[in-house]
Amino acid sequence: MVVFSKNPVHSVLFLILAFFNAAGLFVLLGAEFVAMILVIVYVGAVAVMFLFVVMMLDINYTELRKGVQDYLPIGLLIGFILLVEMVFIVGGWSMTDGIATTITSATPPANEITNTDAIGRILYTDYVYLFQLAGLILLVAMIGAIVLTHRKRPGVKKQNIGEQVRRRRHEAFEAVDVKPGQGI
């Protein structure tokens, strides 16, 4: 529904629903911390940012939809190629000998360490550079959203803080003597 919804706001709302579904799956797997982070980061930040950008850009979606039919065969071909690649990956996947001992030897017993502690140890030791790279990507996305929404538009008044600070009381209001029974 995220892809096929005609209204972009509805698409973002369906994306939020998909994030909540993924968080529910993580809860069922026993990874409560990952589920909560998914809800906080993706629903609380990314999806809300998408929603604001979609609502603020004033894009004429009827003009964008005119060219969809031209690119639909190419999109379907790329989707089919990706599906075939996934089938090959899943079909050709197999465990190597001794993988079970390798997996269990690297992790401490489950009763000694919590989910949050295990994720923190892995994230800040083995994958610290990728974690920092993800932070930079989010920073670039945030700057891009700000640049897209703060463009010059005709007819929009901008706030001039210097003028507001310099004004005096006699410039701020005008006393009008209104006689009873008359309008302004």
C-alpha positions as CSV (number, residue, x, y, z in Angstrom):
1,M,0.0,0.0,0.0
2,V,3.0,2.3,0.5
3,V,3.9,2.0,-3.2
4,F,0.4,1.8,-4.7
5,S,-1.5,4.4,-2.7
6,K,-2.4,7.4,-4.9
7,N,-2.3,9.9,-2.0
8,P,1.3,10.5,-0.8
9,V,0.1,11.3,2.7
10,H,-1.7,7.9,2.8
11,S,1.5,6.3,1.6
12,V,3.5,7.7,4.5
13,L,0.8,6.6,6.9
14,F,1.0,3.1,5.5
15,L,4.8,3.3,5.9
16,I,4.3,4.1,9.6
17,L,2.0,1.0,9.8
18,A,4.7,-1.1,8.2
19,F,7.2,0.1,10.8
20,F,4.8,-0.8,13.6
21,N,4.4,-4.3,12.1
22,A,8.1,-4.7,11.9
23,A,8.4,-3.6,15.6
24,G,5.8,-6.2,16.5
25,L,7.8,-8.9,14.8
26,F,10.9,-7.9,16.8
27,V,8.9,-8.1,20.0
28,L,7.8,-11.6,19.1
29,L,11.5,-12.5,18.4
30,G,12.4,-11.3,21.9
31,A,14.3,-8.2,20.8
32,E,12.3,-5.6,22.7
33,F,15.1,-2.9,22.5
34,V,15.3,-3.2,18.8
35,A,11.5,-2.9,18.5
36,M,11.5,0.2,20.6
37,I,14.4,1.8,18.7
38,L,12.6,1.0,15.5
39,V,9.4,2.8,16.7
40,I,11.3,5.8,18.1
41,V,13.7,6.3,15.2
42,Y,11.7,5.3,12.1
43,V,8.2,6.2,13.2
44,G,9.1,9.1,15.5
45,A,11.7,10.7,13.3
46,V,12.0,9.4,9.7
47,A,8.3,8.9,8.9
48,V,7.2,12.1,10.5
49,M,9.9,13.9,8.5
50,F,8.6,12.3,5.3
51,L,5.1,13.4,6.3
52,F,6.2,17.0,6.8
53,V,8.2,17.0,3.5
54,V,5.3,15.6,1.6
55,M,2.8,18.1,3.0
56,M,5.1,21.1,2.6
57,L,6.5,20.6,-0.9
58,D,3.3,21.6,-2.8
59,I,4.1,19.1,-5.6
60,N,1.5,18.7,-8.4
61,Y,1.0,15.0,-8.2
62,T,-1.2,14.8,-11.2
63,E,1.7,15.9,-13.4
64,L,4.0,13.3,-11.8
65,R,1.5,10.5,-12.4
66,K,1.2,11.2,-16.1
67,G,4.7,9.6,-16.8
68,V,4.1,6.5,-14.6
69,Q,2.7,4.5,-17.4
70,D,5.9,5.2,-19.5
71,Y,8.2,3.8,-16.8
72,L,6.0,1.0,-15.5
73,P,7.5,-1.7,-17.8
74,I,11.0,-0.8,-16.7
75,G,10.0,-0.8,-13.1
76,L,8.4,-4.2,-13.4
77,L,11.5,-5.6,-15.2
78,I,13.8,-4.3,-12.4
79,G,11.4,-5.7,-9.8
80,F,11.4,-9.1,-11.5
81,I,15.2,-9.2,-11.8
82,L,15.4,-8.4,-8.0
83,L,12.9,-11.2,-7.3
84,V,14.9,-13.7,-9.3
85,E,18.1,-12.6,-7.5
86,M,16.5,-13.1,-4.2
87,V,15.3,-16.6,-5.2
88,F,18.8,-17.5,-6.2
89,I,20.2,-16.2,-2.9
90,V,17.7,-18.1,-0.8
91,G,17.8,-21.2,-2.9
92,G,21.6,-21.4,-2.9
93,W,22.1,-20.6,0.8
94,S,23.3,-23.4,3.0
95,M,25.1,-23.6,6.4
96,T,28.8,-24.5,6.4
97,D,30.2,-27.2,8.7
98,G,30.7,-26.0,12.2
99,I,28.7,-22.9,12.0
100,A,26.7,-23.8,15.1
101,T,29.8,-23.9,17.3
102,T,31.1,-20.6,15.8
103,I,27.8,-18.8,16.5
104,T,27.5,-20.1,20.1
105,S,31.2,-19.6,21.0
106,A,31.2,-15.9,20.3
107,T,28.2,-15.0,22.5
108,P,28.0,-15.0,26.2
109,P,25.3,-17.0,27.9
110,A,21.8,-15.5,27.6
111,N,21.2,-15.2,31.3
112,E,24.4,-13.1,31.8
113,I,23.8,-10.3,29.2
114,T,20.7,-8.3,28.2
115,N,19.6,-7.5,24.6
116,T,20.6,-3.9,25.1
117,D,24.0,-4.7,26.4
118,A,24.7,-7.2,23.6
119,I,23.7,-4.7,20.9
120,G,25.8,-1.9,22.5
121,R,28.8,-4.1,22.7
122,I,28.5,-5.1,19.0
123,L,27.5,-1.6,17.8
124,Y,30.2,0.3,19.5
125,T,33.1,-2.2,19.0
126,D,32.7,-4.1,15.8
127,Y,30.6,-1.7,13.8
128,V,31.5,1.7,15.2
129,Y,32.5,3.2,11.8
130,L,29.3,2.0,10.2
131,F,27.4,3.5,13.1
132,Q,29.0,6.8,12.5
133,L,28.4,6.6,8.8
134,A,24.7,6.0,9.5
135,G,24.7,9.1,11.7
136,L,26.3,11.2,8.8
137,I,23.7,9.8,6.4
138,L,20.9,10.9,8.7
139,L,22.5,14.3,9.1
140,V,22.6,14.7,5.3
141,A,19.0,13.7,5.1
142,M,18.0,16.2,7.7
143,I,19.9,19.0,5.9
144,G,18.2,18.0,2.6
145,A,14.8,18.2,4.2
146,I,15.5,21.6,5.6
147,V,16.8,22.9,2.2
148,L,13.8,21.5,0.4
149,T,11.3,23.1,2.7
150,H,13.0,26.5,3.1
151,R,13.0,27.6,-0.5
152,K,12.0,31.1,-1.7
153,R,8.3,31.3,-2.5
154,P,6.6,34.4,-4.0
155,G,4.0,36.0,-1.8
156,V,5.3,34.6,1.5
157,K,6.3,37.2,4.1
158,K,9.6,36.5,5.9
159,Q,10.2,37.5,9.5
160,N,12.8,40.4,9.9
161,I,14.0,40.1,13.5
162,G,16.1,43.3,13.2
163,E,13.0,45.4,12.3
164,Q,11.0,43.9,15.2
165,V,13.8,44.7,17.7
166,R,14.2,48.3,16.5
167,R,10.6,49.2,16.6
168,R,9.2,51.5,19.3
169,R,5.9,51.7,21.1
170,H,4.6,54.6,19.0
171,E,5.3,52.6,15.8
172,A,3.6,49.4,17.2
173,F,0.1,50.6,17.5
174,E,-2.2,53.5,16.5
175,A,-4.8,55.0,18.8
176,V,-8.0,55.6,17.0
177,D,-10.8,57.8,18.5
178,V,-14.0,55.9,17.6
179,K,-17.2,57.7,18.3
180,P,-20.2,55.7,19.7
181,G,-22.4,54.3,16.9
182,Q,-19.6,54.6,14.2
183,G,-17.4,52.0,12.8
184,I,-13.7,52.2,12.2
